[in-house]
Amino acid sequence: MWYFFYIMTGKGYQVAMPVRVLSDGARPGAQVPAHLTRVPISAISINTKYSNKTVEGKVVRKGPLVFLPAGNFILKAVIQEDDSPANASSHTLSINIVLLGALAKDFSQAVNQGDVVVASGFTVGKSPTFNKDKLHPCNLQLSEDACVYVFRLPLPPDPKSLLATKRSTTLSTEVFRRPKTPKYTYVQLGNLKARSVVNVYGVVVFFKQPFRSRGTDCCSTLKITDQSNQKISCSIFCDKLEDHPKIFQIGDIIRMHRVKTTLFNDSITLVNTFGFSALTFDGTVGRPVEPRTSSRSFHFDQDDRRIVEELRSWAASQTVLPAVTTTPLSAVQPKSYFDLNCQLLAKAPIDTTCTLLRVWDGTRCPHTLLKVIVEPNVTEGPSSFSKKKESLIANVLVYDNHVEFARKLKPSDFLRIYNLRAIPGSSKVPGLTSSQSVEVDHLAFHLHGGTAYGRGIRILPENSPDVQELERVFEGFTEDDDDELSDSDLLDVWSTPPESPGGETVQCGTERCCSHDIQPVTLSKVKQSDPGRVHHVRVQLSSYEPHMLHQALKLYCSKCTSLQDIPDDELVAGLFSEASRDSGACTPPPWALSGQVDVPGVSLGSSNRTLHIHLSAQLMSEGKTKELIFLRGSTLEETCRLAASYQNIVPVRSSEGRLAPLDLSVPFLFRGRKRYYGCKRCSEAVLREPTAEGVQVIDEKIIAEALGVQLLKFVLLMKLELQDATDTLAVFLWRDAELFFNVSAEDVAANQEAQNSVRQTVETLCPPGGSTGGRPWLDLCLTTYRGEDDGVQNQTCHQICHTTITKLSCAQSEPEPT
């Protein structure tokens, strides 16, 4: 389960789970949902409910993360109010907060002493340490259904602002350039015209789960509406289930880019077209506006947030939303059809057309339920549970087309099962063995085949409010009353000794590979040194950015020394889609031979698409027919599919009757899974025949030179926070990042194994939720240099260099240097 920390430190809105980076420039209260109101710490009392209240304070003390029996965690901190009423006594301005479970782990990792926090969803109890610490007589207890907003004041100078710098006397740095943010226009559903491609928002009033069509795609259907009160049907065809809109219930809000309007039975319908993308949102007023999508990157700004909020408010005032969307097991009636939110505990195949799912939602069904006996060796997950928990478990039998999806489910997944049927009376289980008799007068749960009435199964995301509600219910379930947390446990928290940096096994270390003959120094000494110096340090990694590691990949131009983000697939697909619609006559250059290639249709009922290809006459004469083609009229998806058959593909378009390269906002070359980009500033793109005489392999450098493209290089750029006993220090990892991780940035951009290697290395050096003592000590070489900010060289920066990760077969964390 994800636990939400809202940390206001950066500029702009970035999706980064479980830590959310929101826009700064305001105190936390400016970002807290409007229905929550702040209560002063001095006004906290036991006999008051705080369901829609928040408490704000500065973290003045943060205790260690303490491990409790049964895999639980607890952490205690003190927050202090710095803007309390003048008549409040001093001892009531500070209050203990106690965090439990995985929320405590996330708080330990994400929050620092000195941060300002806003807590909601807490409960109030008596403080067992009141007589000892003389703080507020109450404490705040936060479990997994609570929210913590964090405001972290920037520390000047902030190296994060130095992504744009120029070459200094010691080390070159780069000018950071962001690609222009696309601006999308949305059409109200009442204004749709036939035979156009549009972007729309809508409230879902009907939907069916994706199902396998008669072709190779999966199809999902839905109906949406908006303030125009027009109801529009939509059909989405995508090869992969994860590319379909993630709709969980009627009332969800959906945003769709690049859908085509068509006429069907004199009504406008929407069908996805080339470059299609979708975001969905919970439609409940007051819940966080969190986009749901499988895309790694997407455009979402304050205008989008405003549209979602307006649709939420409008839908809440209409009759388009059902009063209750799901039914708990405790309220199920025989002969009914219902939707169920639950957690999967175990599953087992019954036969080829039926699978058993063992689920619970923390409530007890009032009816006697069907028992299903299967062999333990075919069960995935626990084969038995305690008597108390067994009484809360329901056996769900899923049939036919749902069996394929059930195979992908994992125990502990949170599910919503749609159109589940409760069948009373005699029920016989498919594949019944002699060990099980026919059950009489038992209630059985069946998910029949097909997709009528939205029938199907969805995996709920871990940050879903429905999942949080299930987790809250599960917290109240105890198999042994002795597991409850007592006041003595809370008293023991402060007496727990600080975490020690020694004695724990580590998997990674570092090795300096420089020739500098200097002694290691502390971080406090490094901060006091002048630019132009090299230092050896022994430190631990306390945090890193970005948390979504694919955002660490950048494109670097060696000619103008600029850095830029990799364009997101949505923008690239849109530019390809625009170019693919230009099918006018085109005269190829004299050195090219022209032909056609058929690409299978991507949607139900669609015919094959014929694309134009152009080949080098010289390469054809040498028998190298698949080493390089120029492809015209293709979408991004079609280009990627053809890249598996041709070694090099250069996408081109028709411009004034002649062939021309595409805009350099998209890759100018595809080589298998790899994509190559050119610098817009330094390139003079033109279509020319590559010179391949005496060349064994035509690579990206030869093609870039022929096309007049300044090739951009993939690089890794990260900001790390180091710590030792004396201080902390923010440093960059860039020029020697490939040496550090023992992997090339180009491989990281295209290879899942390389991506996993970087992620595992970072998580080993800085385990998520792990203790400081579990992090290895690293021997690093740092260089200090003067950076430029807005044309003024006034920032001192630090960068890791000449250091590489080494694998240790068996080692312990060594003591901190003195």
ABEGO torsion letter per residue (X at the ends): XBBBBBBBABBEBBBBOABBBBBBGBBAAAABBAABBBBBAAABBAABBAAABBBBBBBABBBBBBBBBGGBBBBBBBBBBAABBAABBAAAABBBBBBBEAAAAAAAAABBBGBBBBBBGBBBBBBAAAAAAGBBABBBBBBAABBBBBBBBBBOBBAAAAABBBBBAABBBBBBBBBBBBBBBBBBAAABBBGBBBBBBBBBABBBBBBBBABABBBBBBBBBBAAGBBBBBBBBBABAAABBBBABBGBBBBBBGBBBBBBGGBBBBBBBBGBBBBBBBABBGBBBBBBBABABBBBBAAAAAAAAAAAAAAAABAABBABABBBAAABBBGBBBBBBBBBABBBBABAABBBBBBBAGBBBABBBBBBBBBAAABBEBABBBAAAAAABBBBBBBEAAAAAAAABBBGBBBBBBGBBBBBEBBBBBGBBAABBBBBGBBBBBBBBEABGGBEBBBBBAABAAAAAAAAAAAABBABAAABBBAAAAAAAAABBBBBABGBBBABBBBBABABBBBBBBAAAAAABBBGBBBBBBBBBABBOBABAAAABBBBBAAAGBBBBBBBAAAAAAAAAAAAABABBBBBBAABBBBBBBBBBABBGBBBBBBBBBBBAAAAAAGBAAABBBBBGBBAAAAAAAAAABABBBBBBBBGGBBBBBBAABBABBBEABBBBBBAAABBBBBBBBBABGBABBBAAAAAAAAGBBBBBBBBBBBBBBBBAABBBBBBBAAAAAAAAGBBAAAAAABAAAAAAAAAAAAAABBBGBBAAABBBBBBBBBBBBBBBGGBBABBBBBBBGBBBBBBABBBBBBBBX
